[in-house]
């Protein structure tokens, strides 16, 4: 039921304000100026420090008060300015209904944009650490033989950037002061960069040291002049004692010198150029390293429950490794749990042959991972199982998707409130213009024409509000994305607020706003169409 030119003209005429009143707009602009000054003074008082990290620091309350008051004035001034701009050419009721729709649309766009940003960042960090596609044995608990040929075949599939083998096991890491559970992964250093961003996240040390343990020197207190970069207190005392008073670490026992019937022999370590045995190198997450109170070059014991049977039962397998450095992926769960060593060292530690637990694969387009997965499965055959990142993390991403849908529905309540404002506006218009509606009926206007007149009013309010809200939401979203509003790094794992505004979300929000606006006009429009001419003409 589309309004024709006459109905649209009449509906538009009832929405317009007869006399312009810019007072509200000027009041809003004044509050915006005051808010901007307050925020500017607050930011200037904090100096070069990050506002996000120093907002709750123990200092004068003046900058905090200026920043808070400025932010409040900005928010209030923004709302008043928006309403005043609409109220300069629309009646108060029409301006209020369009304002409500605009605020609702803008809010939903911003919130979904921030949620998309967090989800995208989380997805990127997870798949960059765990790979886009994983190839493992068809039966669980089995290892891949001939993994080198499988990785070479995987690299020939269209859409694959690279592939690297790995093997992993659950272990317990013990240091002189603490112990932590960890997931120890053996990697092929030469190819790990093809399917994993680990080389880009290394903060201390070199990844090549995993293949060349001789690159890792034992911890020496002289490497820390005046202990400048070593923590105070008990940690400093421990390092000083280790460097000065503690005896040198004994090398692992040689298997030939141990009676296999009396105990479990520790695997022998390779020898360096000087004839001394070298400890295999390990690289761990920054938080895991901090929890273990370790520094580069110190040794850490790796304990695995998968040992052999001894005289008194199962014996855990333990072997010292040397810390070659640490990485920081930006994901707390990975930084507190992951540790890497070379593929050969972990194979030797577990007593396995030349096998791998799986192959990590990286694809060109993450959204096409499922298609590449099918091609890999077809090429490699039924002897292996190929899983993409959606299958590997199905529970997490399904929960995030459900959360996004729930947030969209909850925030759409604001648009529903705007629909009530549109309904109230049209009802007030009908009450105010009963005589004019009655005259139209008496002149022979059809009921459908009356319905179209009032529906055009509601649709215009909804369309104007949706257009203004979408414009403001997109502008603020892209502005936040460009400015990169900082966050407190000691609390959040992200340095700034991520914003990812997607066109499909904006279109869906605008369509929902228009649909709700049209539905809200039905009752007032049919109510006006049923108004009898006598009632309107006799009304005072």
N, C-alpha and C positions, 0 to 999 in steps of 0.2 A: 504494500500500500504506500507508494511513493508520492510525496507531496509535489503538486504541480507548481508552476511559477506564481499563481495567485495565492495559493495556500502558503507557500514559502515566504512571500512578501508580507502577508498579514502576520504570520508567526514571527518573522524577524522584527516587524514593526512593534510588536508587543514586548519584545525583549530589550529594545533600545531605551536608554535613559534620555529623557527630554532635555535635561540640562546637565552639562558636564560638571563633575565635582572632583577635582584632583587632590583634595585635602588629605585623603587617606594615603594616596600614593606618595605625597610629599612627606608624610609622617613616617612611612616605611623607609624611604630613602634616607631620612635623617637617622633612624635607628641603625641602618646599615653602616653609615659613616661612623657612628659612635662605636659600633661593634668592631669595625675594622681597626679603629684607633686602639681599642682595648687589646685586641689580639696582637697588633703590632708591638705595643708596649710590652706585653707579656713575653713575646718571642724575643724581643731585644734584651729584656732583663735576663733571660736564660743564657744569652750569649751564644757562643758557638756550640754549646752542648746540645744534644738531641733533646727536644722538648718532651718526646715520649719517654726517654730514659730518666730525665731529671724532673719530671712533673711532681713526683712524690718525694723528692730528695729533701733532707732536713735543711731548709734554708728559709729566707724571709717569705712570709705569706703574701707579700705585696704582688709579686709577679703571678702567683697562682690565682689571686683574686682578680687581677686585671685580665688574665687569660680566660678564666671562667665567665666573668661578666661580659667580656667581649664576645665570647662564643654564644652566650644567651641572647645578647642584643642582635647578633648576626642572624640567629635562627628566627627570633621574633620579627626582626625587620624584614627578613626574606618573605615570611608568610604575609605580613601586612603589605609589603610592596606588591606581591603577586595579586593579592585581593584588590588592592587599590588600582592596579593597572586594568584589571577586568571591570572594576566598578566605575571607571571613567566613561565607559560607553554602554555598559549593561546596567539593568536595574539591580538593586541590592540582592534580591532573591536569586536572580539569574547568575549574577557574579559569584554568589556564594556556592551555588550548585556546581558551576564550572570550576571554581577553586577547589572544591572537595574532590572532584574527579581528577584534576591535575595533581594534587598532592598524593592521592592514592596511586595513580599510575607511576609517578616519579619514585615513590617509596618502593614499590614492587620492583621496578627496574634496577634501582640501586642495590637493594638487598639481594636479588637474584644475581646481579653482577658480581657482588662480593663473594657470594656462595660459589659461583662458577670459578672465580679466581682461586679461592682456597682449594676447591676440588681439582682444578687443573694443576696447581702447584703440587698438591699431594699426589696426584696420579703421576706427574712427571718424575718426582723423586722416587716413587715406588718402582715404576717400570725401568727407570735408569739404573736402579740397584739390582732389581730382580730380573731384568730383561723383558723384552716384548714377547718373546716366545721361548719356551723351554722344551727341549727334546730329552726324554728320559726313556728308561726301559718300559716295555709294555706291561710287565708285571712289577708291582711295587716291591721295593727292597732289593731289586737286582741292579747290577752295574752294566755299563755300556762297554763292550769290547770293540776295538776298532773305531774308537771315537774320533781319531784324526781323519779317517776317510769319511765318516758321517758329517763332520764339520765342513770338510771340503765340498761334499755334495750339497750341503745346505747353502753354502755361499753362491752356488751356481743358480739357485732359484731366483726368479725375477722378484724384485721387491725386497731382497735381503741385503742389508748393508754389511753384516759381518756375523761371525759365530765364534764362540770360544768354549772349550770344555771346562768343567768344574766338578769338584767333589766336596761334600760337606758332611759335617758330623757335629753332634752336640757334645760340648766339653765343659769342663770347669777350669777356669784360669785362677791360679793362686800366686800371690805376691807375698813378700815378707809382712805386709800389713793388712791384706784383705784378700777376698776371693769373690769371684763373679762367674755366673753361668754365661756361656757364649756359644755362638754358632761359628765354628771354624770352617772356613771355605778354602779349599785348595784351588788355585787359579793358574792358568797359563799366562805368564806375564807378557809374552810377546803378542798375544792376540786378545787380551782382556779388554783393551781399548776399543776393539771392534764392536763389542756388544754391551759394554759397561762404561759408565762415566767415572769409574774409580780413579783413573790417573788424574782427572781434573779436580778431584776433591782432596787429594793428598795435601796436608798442611805441614807436615814435618817428615823429613826423610825422603828416600827415593824408593819407588816401587821396584826398581831393578834389583834392589838388595834382597828381595825374596828369592831370586835365583842365584844371587852371589852373596852368600852370608859374610864373606870376608870384607864386604863394604861396610858392615856394621861393626864399629869399634866398641869394646866393652866400656861401660860407663866410667868416666874419669871426672873426679871433682874439679880438676884443673880446667875442664872445658867450660866451667861456670865461674868466671872470675868474680871473686868476692861473693859467690853464691847469689849474684844479682838476679838471676832468673829462676832461682830455686825457692820454693815457699819457705816461710818462717816456721819456727816451732819444731814439732816432732818430726816432720818430713826432712827438715834440714839436718837434724841430729842423726836420722837414719842414714841419709846419704853420706854424711861425714864419717859415720862409723863404718859404713860399707867400703868407703874409699881408703880409709886409713887403718882401722883396726881389724876389720873383718878379713879372714884368710881368703885367698883366691878361690874362686868357685871350682870344685873338682870336676874333671871331665866325666861324661857318662861312662859307665863301665863297659868294657869290651865284651861282646857276647861269648868270645872264645874262652874268657877267663871265668865264666860263670857256669856252674853245674846246672843244666836245664832241669834236673830232677829236684833241685833245692829251691829254685826261685825262677821268676819270670825275667828273662834277660831283656835289658833295655836295648833298643836299636842303636847301632853304632853310628856316630856322626862322621861326616867327611872331614878330611884333614886339610889344613891350610898350607900355604907355602913354607911356613916355619915348622911344620910337623905337628902343630897343636890341632886338636880336634875343634871343629867349628860347630857352634850351635845353629840350628836352622832359624831363619828369621821369620818374624810375624809382624803384621801391621794391623792395628786395631782402631776402632772408633775413638774419637776424641773423648767422649764421655766415659767409655769403658776404660780408657787409659787413665783418666782422672780418678775414677773410682778405685782403681788398683794402685794409685799413687806410684806410677812408673814413669821413668824418663828414658829417652832414647839410649840404647845400649845396655839397659838393665835386662836381667833374665826373668822370665815368668814360666812357671810350671804349667803344662797343659795336661790335664788329667781326663782320661776317657774311661767310662764305665765298661767299655767293651774290651776287657782283657781276657787272659787265659785262666785256666784253673790251676791253682797252686795247691800246696799240701793242705791248706786250711780253707779251701774254697776259692771263689773267683777273686782275682787280683786286678784292681784298676790299673790301667796303663798310664804311666806318667813319664813325661820327658820335658826337659827344659828347652825353651825357645828364647831367642833374644829379640827385644823390641827394636824393630827397624824404623818405626815412625808411626804416625797416626793420620787418619783422614777425618773429614767432617762433611757428611752428606747433607746436613740441614734437616734430617729426619731423626728425631730423638730416639725412636725405637731402633733404628739401625746403628746410630752412633753409640748406643749403650749395649749392643748385643753382638755386633759383627766383628769378626777378626779374619784376616786373610794370611795365607802362607802359599808357598809354591805348590803346584799340583804334585810334583815328585816327592816333596817333603811330607805331604799329608798321606800320599800312598804308602810311603815307607813307614810312617808313624802308625798307620792302621794295619800294616802287614798285608797290603793288597798288591796285586800285580799292576800291570799297565792298563788300568781301567779308569773310567770316569763315572760320576753319578749322573751327569746330564750335560747338555750343551745349551748355552744361552745364545739366543739369536736376536739380532736387532734389525728392524725393518725400516724402510724409507718413510712410510706413512703409517702412523700409529693407528689411525682409524681403519686401515686396510689390513690390520694384523690377522683378522680372522680368515680373510681370503688367502693370505700368504701361508697361514697355518694349514689350510686344506691342501695347498700345492705341495708343501713340505711332506705332509702325511702321505700324499699320493706318490711322491718321488722316493721317500725312504722306506715305504712299505709297512706292513703290519707288525714288524718286529720292534718298533718303537712307538712311543706315545708322544704326540705333539699337542701342547697346550698353549693358548695365548694368554695375554695379561688379564683379560676379562674372566677367564676360567680360574686363573690362579688367585685372583682377588675378588671373586664374585660376591662374597658376603659383604665386604667393605663397600664396594661401589654400588651394590644394590641398596644398601642402607643410605648412602649419600644421595642416591637418586630419589628414594622415598622421602628423605628429609627435604629435598628441594621441592617436591610436589606438595608436601604438607605445608611448607612455608609459603608457597604460592597461594594455596587455598586460604591460609590464615590471613595473609596480607590482603587478599581479595575482599575481605570483610570491609576494609576501608572504602573500596569502590562501591560496595553495597550501601554503606552509609551515604555515599554521594548520591546513590540512586534514590534514597529517601528524600534527600534534599531536592532532587529534580521533581519528584512527585509533589512535595510540598510547594515548590515554586509554581507548578502548573495549577494546583488547586487554588492557591492564592490568586493567580492570574484569572482563573475562572470566576472566583468570587468577586474580584475587582471589576471584571469586564463582563458581567452577566448581561448588562443592557446591550452591549455591542454584539454579544453572541446571539441574543434574542433577535436583534435587528437583522443579523445575517440569516437566521432561520426564517424570519418573516418575509425576507426578500426572496426566499426560495432556495437558499443554500442547502445542498444535500447533507445528510448526516455524515457521509464518508468524507465530505470536504471539511467539515468541522473537526473530524478525527485527524485528518492530515495536517490541519493547521497546528493543533497542539502537539502532535507527534513531531512535527518539524521543529518546534521549540525545544523539546526534550532532546532530540537528536543533535540539534545544533549545540546545546549546552554540553552534551557528552562528547561530541566530536572536538569542540574547542578545548575542553578540559583534557581530553586524551592527547591532542596535538601538543598543547603546552606542556603537559606532564612528560610526554615522550621526549620533547626537546630538552627540557630541564634535566631529565634523568640521563639522557645520552651525554649532555654537556658535562654534568657533574661526574658521571662515570669515567669519561675520557679524561676529564681534568684530574681526577684522583689517580688514574692510571699514569698520567704524565708526570704529576707532581711527586708520586710515590710517597704518600704520607707515612712517616716512619713509625715503627712500633718498638717497644722496649725489648731489646734483644735478650735481656736476662730472663724474661718471662715467656716470650713467644719465640718460636723457631723461625719466624719470618722477619726479615728486616723492615718490610713495609707492607701496607695493606694491598693485597692483589685484587684487581678488578678486571673482570672479563665479561663485558656486555655483549650478548649474542643477539643477532638480528631475529632469530626465530623466537626468542623470548619476548623481544619488544613487540613483534607483530602479534603474538598470542595475547599479550597484556592489553594492547590497544583494541583488539577484536573483542576481548571480554568486556572491556569498558564500554565499547559501543553497544554490545548486546545488552548489557545491564541497563544502559541509558534508554534504549528503545523499549525494553520491557517495563521500565518504570513509568513510561508515558501512557501505557495502555489504559489504566484505570481513569486518570484525569481526562483523557481524550474521549473515552466512551461516556464518561459522566457529562462532559460538555455537550456531546452529541445528543444526549437524552434530555437536555434542558429545554423545556417548553417555552415558546415565545412569550406567552402570557406571564409566566413567572418572572422572566427577565425584564419585561417592559414595566411590570408593576412594582419591581424592586426599587427601594429608595436609594 
